[in-house]
Amino acid sequence: MFGCFGRWENYWEEQVKVIEWTQTPEMLKDPILNQIDHTVGYGVAGHSMGGQATARSSIRADIYNIKAAILFHPYHEPGDNIGAQIQVPLAGFTGDLDDCCGEEATRNVFFLIEFYFYFLFWVISLNQVEK
């Protein structure tokens, strides 16, 4: 079982509960939440274990109408191939000083994504422009 102490594997479910909650009849009557256009789709984001939850939510994009995801220092369990299943455009932010969820964890997610080489090309292109 993946996840910290075996309890985070389904943490993504907490994230998509918010999507479901905003679509309940009670919330559709809310003056703010009723302005959401649910047909457009959703973006999800999370930090650390929430970053892992975001990655896991992203493999169910077709079910929850998720269109994009942002991972901030995502936790990545060694041996987990979550990146290979991600179905949406993804942005990842990290730093090399983070001992738990740093650069290596983010790379482990991105390098498994089928289209990661497009991301790498984009990053390389941006680096060349900045110099």
N, C-alpha and C positions, 0 to 999 in steps of 0.2 A: 504494500500500500504506500502510495506517495503522500507526502505532506509531513509537516512538522508534528511529530508525536502521533501521527495517524489520524489527526482530527481536522485537517484542512483540505482534504481531497474534495469535499463537496461545498467548500466555502463560496464557490461561484454561485451556488443556488441563492445565497443571501443577496448577491448583486442583482440577479435577474428578478428577484421578488419585487424590487423597486419598479422595474418595468411593468410587471404584472399589476402591481398595486396602483400605478397611475392610470390603469385602464379599467379599474373597478367602477361600477355605477356610481358609488358615493364620490369617488375622486373626479369623475367626469363632470360632476356638478360643482366642483371647486372652481372659484373664479380665476385662479391662476393655472391650475393643472388642466383645466378644460381648454386652454389655449395651445396645448401640445398637439402637434400634427403627428399622430402615431404612424401615419402611412409613410412618412419620410424615413423613419428608422432612427436608431439610437447610437450614440457613442458611449463607450464604457471606458473607465479609467480606474486604476488602482495602484497603491503603493505597497511594496514589500509583499506580504501575504495577499493583499488586495491586488497586487500586480499579477500574482499567480492566478487569483480568482478571475481577473480580467482575461488572461490568456485562456483559461478554461471556459469562460463564457463565450469567448470568440470562436471556439470550435462548435458552438451551437448557434452561430449567427443566423442561420436560416430559420431556426425555430423562434428566436426572439427578435428578429428584424434588426440585428446589430450590424451597423455599417462600418464602424471604425473602432479601434482600440488604442489606448495609450497605457504603456507599462512604465511605472516609475520604480526603479530599483526592484524588479520583480524577483520574488523568491523562486528558485528553480531547484527541484529535487534531482540529484544526479541520477541519470538513467531515464528520466522522464522525457518522452518525445513529444511533448505538447506542441512544440512549434510546427511539427509536420502536419498537424491537424487544423491549424488556424485558418479561418476562411475569409478574413477581412484585412484591409490595410492596417498596418500596425506601426506605431511609433514607440520607441523605447528610450528611456533616459536613465542614466546611471553615472557612477563615478568610480574611479579606481581606488578610492580610500574606504569604500564600504566593504567591510570584511565578510558580511553575510550575503548581501544581495547586490553585489557590485557588478563590475564590468563582465566578469566571467559568466555570471548567472544570466545576464541579459544576452550575451553572445550565444549561450547554449540554447536559448529560445529562438533567436533570429537565425542561427545557422541551420536549424532544422526546417525553417520555412522554405517551401519550394521556390518561392520567388525572392529569397533573401539577396541574391546577387544584384537585383535591381536596387535594393536598399543600399548595398555597399557601393554600387556605382554612383548613386546619388550622393552619399557621404563623401566619397573620394572627389567628386566634382565640386562639392561645396568647399572642401578643404583647399582645392586648387584655386578657387575663386578668392578665398580669404587671404591667400599668400600673396 
